[in-house]
Amino acid sequence: MSKEELEKIVQKAQEAFLISKKFSIQKRVAFMRAVADEIEALGPELIQTAQKESNLPEARLTGEKGRTIFQWRSYADAVERGDSLDASIDTANAERTPPKPDLRKTAVPLGPVAVFGASNFPFAFSTAGGDTASAIAAGCPVIVKAHEGHPVTSGIMADAISRAAEKSGMPEGTFAHVYSSTYETGQQLVSHPLIKAVGFTGSYRGGKALVDLANERAEPIPVFAEMGSVNPLYLLPNKLSAVPQELAKQYAGSLTLGVGQFCTNPGLVIGIAGEELNQFIEALKGEIVKIAPGVMLNKKIAAGYSESREKVIGQSGVEVLAVSETKATEGQGIPTVATVAGVELLVNPALLHEVFGPFALIVQCKDASEMLAVTEKIEGQLTVSLFATNEDLASQEEIVSLLQTKCGRILFNNYPTGVEVVKSMHHGGPFPSSSNSAFTSVGADSIKRFVRPLSFQNWPDEFLPDELQNANPLNIWRTVNNEKTKEAISN
């Protein structure tokens, strides 16, 4: 795509923004529900095309299609409820000295947003995925750079959104879809002064490059980048001693689910060396050798997995414990488990790098003190999982407390590979797992990434946004003089 072509697309997005910012929230909600309807109506071609391009199985893609539809509808519901507006009103008090003005605050869209699709979720985190849905929900036009791993699938989804936009009377430029295999197109998008935010799901390298580029602009803009994670899983002593074999079987399933190609894949296991951990390891070895290699998303990702795997295996003190008995062919990821002593990890940060695929590194700490030291070395994560009893939590209070500073979601006796699309989900975490730990990329709160607060002082009621008018025509919950209410404000 030429610079001139992209420039026209961005200009159209800005024109659409200036028009659509005057639209009612109901019109935006109707558009989002129309997108959901269009995706739902897509026939077998969508699943079949995605299978060919991503190597993902039909059942997984069918479920992901349903999740994508749910995202659009649930975010539309959140917009209708006024959740992301966070409307608040503090009425005037002329008797106070000095007089208190009338102040009313809402959230307004940032402007055109650039979205970069993910490779591992061709529906839910790509062209019609959560970043696009939440930016549209915020009232922002979206320009999606299609992921090169599934361009035809992306095109089918883009056409569905475009049809919904036309049927809903949205202005041209509300949604655009660009194809390019060059970095220059992405750089031009992020650098363009009319682009006001970026959504990204992918690697640390790619996300950090976009963050740096956005910060170098004359007007820096937020980049909401989800950049992967090693997602440590802790095996605390009492829990481990009770059910080591059961934990090993469950863990093997989580590690190799989807050939390990989830951003929440638990690739690091931390425990205290001893008989209980040995039992877990022996049981895990027995499971891993039986699991056949799976075809990865594409050859590039398979090659990246192989390279990262070999890099970790080649580090000092690392020992390979188990590899699938089935030989991997080209494009496949072979399930692998290795181990290393805690003391080695303390001096080698490379052992903490994500290996995107079905690879696990088990860190054997000599005692709880070393486990705490290892925990201190852990960088920001999307998730941390604790397999523990209540007694374990009480006895390891310092580790448990420290881990809460390291992640966006902390799990108790659960595996992290399921990400629920609900308000209470936080899919994000401290750097480097994401570029801004205050925001989530999953759930209706993800809309808040693409809005900013705006206060109105002493404005005539009829010129206020609907959500701030005295009559509360949207019938949403508002904070009025520090109380949550749907009641109208009397003059």
N, C-alpha and C positions, 0 to 999 in steps of 0.2 A: 504494500500500500504506500502510495506517495505521500509526502508531507502535505501537499495541496489537498489531497482527498481527505486526509485526517483532519486538516484544518476546517474544512467544510462541515465535517461531522461534529466537531466540537462547537462550532458556531451555531449549528442547528440545536445542539443540546442546550446551549445558553438561551437561545430564543424560546425553546420549549419551557425552560425553567421560569423565565419571566412571565410567560403566559399561564402556566399551570399553578404558579404560586398564588394566583388569584382564585383558583378553583376551590370548591367546597371539599371538605374531607370526605363526604359521601361519594363524590365523583372518583376520588382516589381509591376508596374502598371498592367501588364497583369495578374499576379497572383491575385491581388485584384479584378479585374473585373471578373476573373474566379470564385472567391468565391461568388460574387454577383449572377452570373449566376447559380451556383449550388444551392444556397439558393432559388432563384426564381423558380427553377425547382422542388423543393420539393412539394410533393403532399399533399392531405388532412391529411395524417398521422401526419404531423408536428403540425397542428392546433389542431387536435383531441387529440393528446398526451399532448400538452401544456394545453388544457382545463382540462383534467383529473388531471394533476399534480398541476396546479396553481389556478383552479377555476375561471379563467378569461374567459369572454365571447368570442365567436367566432369573433364578429366584432372588438373587441379591439385587439385580437391577429392577425387578418388579417391586420389591420392597422399597428401594430408593426412589422410584417414581412416586409411590404413595407418600413417602416422606416429603418429597418436593412439593407435591400438591398441598399437603397439610401445612407446610411452611407458609405458602402464599395465603392460605385461608386463615390460619391462626394469626398471622401478622396483620391481615386485614381486620380481623376481629379486634386485635389490640389497638389498631388505629381508630376504629369505631368507638372503642371504649375511652379513647383519649389517653391511653397509658403513657405513651412517649411524650405527650405534650406537657405533662406535669404542671398543669395549670394552677396558678396560685394568685390570690387576690388579697390585698390589704387595703381596706377602704379608708377613705379620708377621715380626718378628725380636725375640723376647723377650730375646735375649742382648745386644742393643745397649743402650747407655746414652745417653739414656733409651730404653726399649723402643720399637721401631718398630711402629705399629699395622698392621692389615690394611686396605688401602684398595682399593676397586674402583669404577671409574667407567664409566658408560654414558651414553646420551643418551635423554631422555624428551620426549614431545610437549609443546608449549607450551599447547595448548588450542584452542578454536574459532578458525577462521581465516576471514576474509572475502576473497573473490576477486572481482576485477573483470575481466570478459572483454574480449578485444581485438576490434577490428573486422576486422582484416586476415587473421586465421586463425580462422574460425568453429568449427573443430574443435580444432586443436592448441594454441591459446592462449586458448580461451574456456571455456565451461561445463565440458567434459570435458578441458580442456587440461592443460598441464604444471603449472601452479600447483595445480590441484585434485588431480591425481594425486600430486604430491610431498607435499602437505599430508596427504592420506589415507595415503600411505606412511609418514609420520612418526607417524601415530596421531592426527591432529587431525580433528575434524568440520569440515566446510566449508559455508559459506553463500556461494553464488554470486549476485552481482548480474548478471542477464542483460544482455548488450550490446543496446542499442536497435536496432542495425543488423541483427540477425538473430534476433529473438525466437522465431520458430517453430522454426528450426534448434536454438536453444539448448534449447527445450522438449523436442525429440526426444532430445537428448543427456541432458538431466536425467532424463527418464523411464528411459533405459537404466541410468543410475547407480542410480536408486531401485529398479529391479527387481533389480539385482545385490545391493543392500544387503539387500533383503527375503529373497532366496533364500539369502544368506550368513548370515542371522541377526544382522545388525547392528542396533543399537538405533535406534528412531525418532529423528531429529535428526542422524544421522551425516552426512547430506547434505541440503541445502535449496537451493531455487532461487527467487529473488525477481525480480519484474518491477517496474520503476519507471523512469520517464523523468525523475524529479526528482533534483536533487542532494541533497535532504534525506535520502532513504533511504540513500544512500551515506555521508553524514555521520553519520547515526544509527548505522549499522553500525560505522564506524571509532571512533566515540566511546564505544560501549557497553563498560562495564568487563569484560564476560565475553569480549569478542573480544581475542585475544592476539597476532595478527599479521595482516598484510594482504599479498595478492599482487595486483600491478597490472601491466598491459601497455598502454601508450598514449602519450599526449602528455606533454610536459614540464609543461605547465600543470596537467593533471589529476593527474599523479603528485606534483608538488610540493605541491599543495593537500592531498592525503591525508597526505603526510609531515608537513606543518605541523600538520594537525589531530591526528594521532597524538602529536606531540610536546607538544601543549597539554593532553593528558589528565593527570589526577592521577597515573596510572600510564602513562607513555609506552610505546608498543609499536613493534616494528619494522615498517616498511612496505618491502616488497621491490618497488620500482617500477622497471620498465624503461621509460625515457622517450624513447627514440628517439636518433638519432645521424646526423651528416652523413657519417661513415665515410670519411675522407680517403684518397685513392689517390695515391701518390707515383710519379712517373715519373723514375727516376734516369738520368743521361746515357748510360752505356754500353748499357743495355738499350733505352732509347728509340731510340738511333741505329741499333740492329741491326734492329728490327722495328716501326717506327712504325705502318705500315698495319695490320699484324696486331693490334697492341694496340688500335687504334682500333675495329676491327670487333668484337673481343671485348668491349671496354668498352661499346659501344653496346648490345650484347645484354644485358649485366649491368644497365646503367642502366635499361633499359625493360622488363626482366623483370617480369611481373605488374603492368604499368603503374607501375613504380617504387614499389610499395606494400609494401616490405619495410623493417623497422627497420634492416637492414644494407645498404640501398641506397647505393652509393658516389656520393654527390652532389657531392663536391669533389675536383678533380684538381689536383695541385700539381707543377709542373715548372719547369725553367729555360728562359727565353725563348731562341729561336734556331731554326736551320733544322730541327733534329730535331723540336722541339715543333710547329713550323709544319706539318711533314709529318703529324704525328699529328692536328692540328686539321683540316687539309684532308680527311684521310681520314674523320675523325669526322663532319664536316659532311655528307659524301657519304652516310654511313650514316643519320644522323638524319633527313634529309629524306625518306628512303624508308620510314621506320617510321610507320605510321598511328597516330593517337590511339586509346587504348583506353578502354573504359568503366571508371570507377573504382568503388570499393566502394559508394558511395552519393552522392547529390547534395551532401550536406554536406561530404564529403571532397573531392569535385571542386571545390566552391566554395572550400574551404580551400587546395587546391593552386593554384588560379587566383590567389587573393589573395596567397599567399606568393611565388609566381613573380613577380607584378607588383611586389611590394615589393622583391625583390632586383634585378630588371631596372631599377628606377627609382633605384637607388643610384648615387652619383657614380662615374664611371669604368667602369661596367659596360657591356659591349657584347654584344648578342645576335649569336651566330655562325650559328646554324642552328635552324630550326623545321621540324617536319614539313610536307611539302607538302600533306598532306590536312587540310582544315579540320576542327577539332574541333566536335562538336555538344554539346548540353547533357549534362552528366554525364561527359564525357570529359576525359582528361588529355593535353595535347599535348606530345610530346617536344620538349625545348628545351635548347640548349647556349649558355651565355654565357661571357664571359671578363672578367677584371679583372687589373690589374697588382698584384704583390705589395705594393707600397708603399701601395696603396689599402686593401687588406685590413688592413694593420697599424694603420690609424687608424679602421677601421670594423668593429666587432664584429658588426654586423647581417649582414655577408656570411657569417658562420659559422653562421647559423641554419639548421636543417633545413627543406628544402622537400619535403614528403611527396608524392612523385610522380616522374615521369620528367624531372627537371630536373638539369642539371649546371652547375657553375661551375668554369671552368678558371682557376687562379691562375698567372700568368706572373711568376716571380721573375727578377730581373736576374742573380743569381748564387747560389752555394751559401750565401753569408753571409746573403742575404736569405731564402733558403729556411729557414735555421735560425731566423731571426727570426719568420717566419710560423709555423713549427712551435711556437715558444714561445707563440704566441697561441692555438693550438688548445686547446679545452676537452676534457674527458673524453669518450671515444668508445667505442662497442661494439667497433668494429674499425678497424684501419689496415692498408692494403695497400701493400706495397712491390714495385714492378716494377723489378728490379735484377739486375745480375750480381754475382758474388762480389766482383769488383773494386770495384763501386759500394758494396757494404756496407762494405768496408775503407776506402774513401776518404771515406765520409760517416758515419764511426763516431759522431760527436757527434749527428747527426740521428737515426740509428738508435737510439742509446741513449735519447735524449730521448723518442722516440715510444713506447718501451716503458713510459713512465710515464703515457702518455695514453690507453691503451686496455686492453680486456680480452682481445682476440685480435689478434695481429699476423700478417699473411699475407705470404708470399713468393711472388711471381709467381702469385698466385691471386686470384680475385674472392670477395667476402665473402658473397654472397647465399645460399649454402648453409650451413645450420646443422645439423651432425650431432648426433644424440641419443646421445652417448657420454660416458663419465666424464671424458675429457680435454678436452671442450668447455667453454669458459668464455663464457657468454652474459650479459654484464654488463660494466660498466666504470666508471671514475672518474666522479664527478658532473660534469655533469648527465646523462650517458647512463643512469645508474642511481643509485638512492638509496644503494646499499651495494655497493661494488666487490669486497667479499670473497666475495660469493656469486654463483652462477650460477642462471639460470632454466631452463636446459636441461641434460639429463643427470642421472644418479643423484645427483650431488652437490647438486642442487637440493633434495633432501630435507632437507639440513642446515639450511636456512633456518628450518624449523619445529620444531626440537628444541633442547633445552638440556642442558648437562652436569649430571649428578647423581652425587655420590660417596657411597658407603656405607662406613662405618668400623666395623670389628669386628662385622659383622652375622653372625647364624647363617646357615649356608649354605642351609638350606631356605627361608628367608624372603627370599633374594636374588632378583632377576630372573633368568630362565633364562640370559641371556647372561653373567652373572657367577658362576654356581654352579660349584663345583669340577669337576663332571663334564662341563661344557660340553655340555648336552643339545641345543643348537642346532647343534653341530658347526661353529662359525664361527671365523674367525681372530680371535685376541685378542693383545694385548700383555701378556705375563706376565713381570714382573721384567725389562722392557726387551727382551724377545725375542718375535717374532711366532711364534705356535704355535696349533695346534688341539688340542694334548694336554690331557688332564684334569690337574687339580692334585691331587696325593696329599695326604691328610690328615697 
